[in-house]
């Protein structure tokens, strides 16, 4: 099953805002995953922290890339559940 989450052309600032909100939501999900479970082992916490840093770095790079363009950008995001 697939869910077409985003499909369309967006102005640069809109695209950056939309992508930022999605990444922030994912980061909050990961942070909550750690905080709601008392039995989370140290190794899992480190993996989640590493993933959060990766997401933040990827978002920074993507923002820079988008803002260097002089036109609107196409965004297509599909969630596939298998």
C-alpha angles and dihedrals in degrees: 000000000000134000117203098216101172131010125159152062118296136186112249097257092044091051093049091047094049095047091045091054091050093050092045089053091052091049091050089050091053093046091050090049088063098040099049096051116070091187097059109134122230092247092057091048091053092050091050092047090050091051091050091053090048091052092049092050093046091049091051091051093046092049091053092047094049095046091052090064122092098212142049118286133228117233123190119176122173127177112213118197114196 
